């Protein structure tokens, strides 16, 4: 009996991308922080846009707009908490990503390291 994940056209794409991905054996879980950074950044951008649609920066109504987001907007409370916790997760992933680079000696690749430091600051 043939495996469906290797024969079905849609499942074959997912299988080749995630399950049977041809990666070296020395790749560990430390190497996925760049993709986590991208996911966290996209969450920050999307939730920030949704929050900006309802936020008022006027000093007299700013607090009222935040309570409006949490109480009256559909799932506004979860968007607000995803935005706040996404920022914390972004910086955790950022520091772990830079720390991994320092641990494995990636600073010897001066051009790549300098571009990363430029993006960091």
Steps between C-alpha positions, in 0.01 A plus 500: 500500500641836400521789739240771426733783598737405218235449230239774556599820311430744784631275776813430295591872508455512878692174540794623293505835682461391861531125559759376250692828482858432391691678776839421651501295818682771697204740480354531850206687647726805545476570126128582486516837677518694173167359388355563847621859473319534168179356643519728805564802278204419277276456806620837630429674170155344453380550856646851503301588189179364651562686826581822314160486331329559836762689702482875562822677597327801652593526869142538616362198313797261480399292800141490380613371161699219667196398705293523180741258331482255790123515553326593176723374216451135410796312645668833573628375833683209336646729232631730772652214701649341187662834419642542851622142537622492140737786578645309795534183293665698220774628729550159662547345155724789395733460798510121460574540129791738567617282788502193276706693247750597766515144639566341162747771394296656222672832569789374286277557195552875527271613218204294618562587865526874425173496305332325792637752748387783272148353496511455878568866562 
